[in-house]
């Protein structure tokens, strides 16, 4: 895996991609449920190709007020989903049922709770961190033959490190350490990058000293954050991965590429044809594919995986010690 700079797990939330087979590639991430409100939450009905390995999310991000499960119920939901949709034998790891501290559930005038990306305060997050630690403990005690993705949460570097210190005793060989709470970084970089840096530059040396070998950051494709995290992982011989459903849906939204290979001239394919036209590859080269939205989605996923796999050769990866380490600063542990 060290030949891959960053392993990419493509999120799956459909049974087909615009009349074409779902094509996430070698690695996918699957949640048992999805939905942005208590009214729209539903079972995630998926098709997982037989050759695809799966990181199974817990579905915690879709459990709004009054819907949160016990740890036992959450694990049973994961196990039922894997059996029902035929990927139980393809699991590479199963995520603990953490409490997300970068999302809130305000109530609208109809009494429906909707999920929004909004960071908690450090005091608000204390109970979430405790629940996250207990979730890791429960999954560790009920592995049932599957490796664990034991996720941590925290609003400040200090709180995050304290959470990690209490989770690490539950680690076994083959487990992944899950970095939760940063999926809003790309949407709010000015707000999030300072606390992200404080956290990972504090956390990764600890994980390295504790001989953690794999780190998975949930839901982040933001290049500046991935670059510094990858550099840190490389210093400690830690393998890095991430996941997102975004790469599979961007072409359906009329969007193509990330960061330096984003193509603002790209237009959604609305009518399928046999015509082959070029799209931009992660390295800037033209890639000729059929004019079919499902095929465009599959190719975009492939290009994202290549981009992340070769991330050390991009302009984002620090060639020297990152500037954050050399600049005078005052740590602000309260976010």
C-alpha positions in Angstrom: 0.0 0.0 0.0 2.9 2.4 0.5 3.1 2.7 -3.3 -0.2 4.5 -3.0 0.2 7.9 -1.4 -3.4 8.0 -0.3 -5.8 5.1 -0.8 -9.3 6.2 -1.9 -12.5 4.5 -0.9 -15.4 5.7 -3.1 -18.7 6.2 -1.3 -21.6 4.1 -2.8 -25.2 5.2 -2.4 -26.9 3.8 -5.5 -27.6 0.6 -7.4 -26.6 2.0 -10.7 -24.9 5.1 -12.1 -27.3 6.6 -14.7 -28.2 3.2 -16.3 -24.6 2.0 -16.1 -23.0 -0.4 -13.4 -21.8 1.1 -10.2 -18.0 1.3 -10.7 -16.2 2.4 -7.5 -13.0 0.5 -8.4 -11.0 -1.6 -5.9 -12.1 0.2 -2.7 -15.5 1.5 -1.6 -17.1 3.0 1.6 -20.6 2.0 2.4 -23.0 3.3 5.1 -26.1 1.3 6.0 -28.2 4.4 6.0 -28.2 7.9 4.5 -30.2 11.1 4.5 -29.8 14.8 5.5 -32.9 15.0 7.7 -34.9 12.8 10.1 -37.7 12.8 7.5 -35.5 11.7 4.5 -33.3 9.1 6.2 -33.5 5.7 4.6 -31.7 2.4 4.1 -28.8 2.8 1.7 -29.7 0.4 -1.1 -26.5 -0.4 -2.9 -24.8 -2.7 -5.4 -21.2 -3.5 -4.5 -19.1 -5.1 -7.3 -17.8 -8.5 -6.3 -14.1 -7.5 -6.5 -14.5 -4.3 -4.4 -13.2 -4.2 -0.8 -15.4 -2.2 1.6 -14.9 0.0 4.6 -18.2 0.0 6.3 -19.3 3.3 7.9 -21.5 3.2 10.9 -24.3 5.5 9.6 -23.9 7.7 12.7 -23.9 10.9 10.5 -27.5 10.2 9.5 -28.9 9.5 12.9 -30.6 12.7 14.0 -32.2 13.6 17.3 -34.2 10.7 18.8 -32.7 8.3 16.2 -29.4 7.4 17.8 -29.0 3.7 18.4 -27.3 1.8 21.2 -23.9 0.4 20.2 -25.4 -3.1 19.9 -28.2 -1.9 17.6 -25.7 0.1 15.5 -23.5 -3.0 15.0 -26.5 -5.2 14.2 -27.6 -2.6 11.6 -24.2 -2.7 10.0 -24.1 -6.6 10.0 -27.7 -6.8 8.5 -26.9 -4.3 5.8 -23.7 -6.2 4.7 -25.6 -9.4 4.6 -28.7 -8.0 2.8 -26.6 -6.3 0.1 -24.1 -9.0 -0.4 -20.8 -7.5 0.7 -20.3 -9.2 4.1 -17.4 -11.2 2.7 -15.7 -8.1 1.2 -15.3 -6.1 4.4 -11.9 -4.7 5.0 -12.9 -2.8 8.1 -16.0 -1.7 10.1 -16.3 1.7 11.7 -17.2 2.4 15.3 -20.4 4.3 16.1 -18.9 7.7 17.0 -20.7 11.0 17.6 -19.8 13.6 15.0 -18.8 17.0 16.3 -18.9 18.9 12.9 -22.6 18.5 12.3 -25.7 19.8 14.1 -29.4 19.1 13.7 -31.6 22.3 13.9 -35.3 21.8 13.9 -37.5 23.5 11.2 -41.0 24.9 11.6 -42.5 21.5 10.7 -40.6 19.7 13.5 -38.2 18.1 11.1 -34.5 18.0 12.1 -32.0 18.6 9.3 -28.3 17.9 9.3 -26.0 20.9 8.7 -22.3 21.3 8.8 -21.5 23.3 11.9 -18.7 22.8 14.4 -19.5 22.2 18.1 -17.9 24.1 21.0 -15.3 22.2 23.0 -17.6 22.0 26.0 -20.5 20.7 23.9 -18.2 18.0 22.5 -17.2 16.5 25.8 -20.1 14.1 25.9 -19.6 13.3 22.2 -16.0 12.4 22.8 -16.9 10.1 25.7 -19.5 8.3 23.6 -17.0 8.0 20.8 -14.5 6.3 23.2 -17.2 3.9 24.4 -18.2 3.1 20.8 -14.6 2.1 20.0 -14.5 -0.1 23.1 -17.8 -1.8 22.2 -16.7 -2.5 18.6 -13.4 -3.9 19.8 -15.2 -6.3 22.1 -17.5 -7.4 19.3 -15.2 -7.6 16.3 -16.8 -10.8 14.9 -13.8 -11.5 12.7 -13.7 -8.0 11.1 -11.0 -5.4 11.5 -12.1 -2.1 13.1 -11.9 1.5 12.1 -11.8 3.1 15.5 -12.8 6.7 15.1 -11.8 9.7 17.3 -13.4 13.1 17.7 -12.4 16.3 19.3 -12.8 20.1 18.8 -9.4 21.1 20.0 -6.0 19.4 19.6 -5.9 18.7 23.3 -9.4 17.1 23.3 -8.6 15.1 20.3 -5.4 13.7 21.7 -7.1 12.8 25.0 -9.7 10.9 22.9 -7.0 9.1 21.0 -5.1 8.1 24.1 -8.2 6.3 25.5 -9.0 4.6 22.2 -5.6 3.2 21.4 -5.8 0.4 24.1 -8.5 -1.2 21.9 -6.3 -1.3 18.8 -5.2 -4.6 17.2 -3.0 -5.3 14.2 -4.9 -4.6 11.0 -7.1 -1.8 12.6 -7.4 1.7 11.2 -7.4 4.9 13.3 -10.3 7.0 12.0 -9.9 10.8 12.0 -13.4 12.1 12.4 -14.7 15.7 12.5 -12.9 17.2 9.5 -15.2 16.7 6.6 -16.1 20.4 6.6 -12.5 21.4 6.1 -12.8 22.0 2.4 -16.0 24.0 2.8 -14.6 26.2 5.6 -10.8 26.2 5.1 -10.1 29.5 6.8 -11.9 28.4 9.9 -10.8 24.8 9.9 -7.2 24.6 8.7 -5.7 26.2 11.8 -7.4 23.6 14.2 -6.8 20.8 11.7 -3.1 21.6 11.7 -2.9 21.9 15.5 -4.6 18.6 15.8 -2.8 16.5 13.3 0.7 17.9 14.2 -0.1 16.9 17.8 -1.8 13.6 17.1 0.3 11.9 14.4 3.6 11.8 16.4 1.6 10.1 19.2 0.1 7.6 16.8 3.5 6.9 15.2 5.1 6.3 18.6 2.2 3.9 19.4 2.9 2.0 16.2 -0.4 2.7 14.5 0.1 1.7 10.8 -3.0 3.0 9.1 -5.0 6.2 9.4 -8.3 6.9 7.6 -9.6 10.5 7.5 -13.3 10.5 7.0 -14.8 12.4 4.0 -11.9 14.7 3.1 -10.7 15.4 -0.5 -9.4 18.9 0.2 -5.8 19.0 -1.2 -4.1 21.3 1.3 -5.3 19.3 4.3 -4.4 15.9 2.7 -1.0 17.2 1.7 0.1 18.1 5.2 -1.5 15.0 6.7 0.3 12.7 4.2 3.6 14.4 4.9 3.1 13.7 8.6 2.1 10.1 7.9 5.2 9.6 5.8 7.4 10.7 8.7 6.0 7.9 10.9 5.5 5.3 8.2 1.8 5.4 8.5 -0.5 4.5 5.5 -3.2 7.1 4.8 -6.6 6.7 3.2 -9.8 8.7 2.7 -13.3 8.3 1.4 -15.9 10.4 -0.3 -19.0 10.0 -2.4 -18.3 13.3 -4.0 -16.1 12.0 -6.9 -18.9 9.7 -8.1 -21.5 12.5 -8.2 -19.5 15.5 -9.4 -20.0 14.8 -13.1 -23.8 14.6 -12.5 -23.5 18.1 -11.0 -21.6 19.4 -14.0 -18.3 19.4 -12.2 -15.0 17.8 -13.0 -11.8 17.4 -11.1 -10.2 18.7 -8.0 -7.7 21.5 -7.2 -5.1 21.8 -10.0 -7.0 19.5 -12.4 -10.5 21.0 -12.0 -12.1 21.7 -15.4 -14.4 24.7 -15.2 -15.4 24.1 -18.9 -16.9 20.7 -18.1 -20.6 20.3 -18.8 -22.9 17.5 -17.6 -23.8 14.9 -20.2 -27.5 15.0 -20.5 -28.0 12.8 -23.6 -26.1 9.5 -24.0 -24.4 8.8 -27.3 -21.6 6.7 -28.8 -19.5 9.8 -29.3 -16.1 9.8 -27.5 -14.8 13.1 -26.2 -11.9 14.1 -24.0 -12.1 14.9 -20.3 -9.2 16.1 -18.2 -7.1 13.5 -16.5 -5.6 14.1 -13.1 -2.2 14.9 -14.7 -3.7 17.3 -17.2 -3.7 14.9 -20.2 -6.9 14.3 -22.2 -8.8 11.0 -21.6 -11.3 10.0 -24.3 -14.5 8.4 -23.1 -18.0 7.8 -24.3 -20.6 10.5 -23.8 -22.6 8.7 -21.1 -23.1 10.2 -17.7 -22.6 6.8 -15.9 -19.3 6.3 -17.7 -18.2 9.8 -16.9 -18.9 9.2 -13.2 -16.8 6.0 -13.3 -13.9 7.7 -15.1 -14.0 10.6 -12.6 -13.7 8.2 -9.7 -10.8 6.5 -11.5 -9.0 9.8 -12.0 -9.5 10.8 -8.4 -8.0 7.5 -7.2 -5.0 8.1 -9.5 -4.6 11.6 -8.3 -4.6 10.6 -4.6 -2.5 7.5 -5.3 0.2 9.8 -6.9 -0.3 12.7 -4.5 3.4 12.9 -3.5 4.1 14.1 -7.1 1.6 16.9 -7.0 2.4 20.5 -6.2 0.5 20.2 -2.9 2.9 17.7 -1.2 5.5 19.6 0.9 9.0 19.1 -0.5 10.5 20.4 2.7 9.3 20.8 6.3 5.9 22.3 6.2 5.8 26.1 7.0 3.4 25.5 9.9 6.2 23.8 11.8 8.7 26.7 11.3 6.4 29.7 12.0 6.1 31.2 15.5 2.6 30.5 16.8 0.5 30.4 19.9 -1.5 27.2 20.2 -5.2 27.9 20.8 -6.6 24.8 22.3 -10.1 26.2 22.6 -11.8 26.4 19.2 
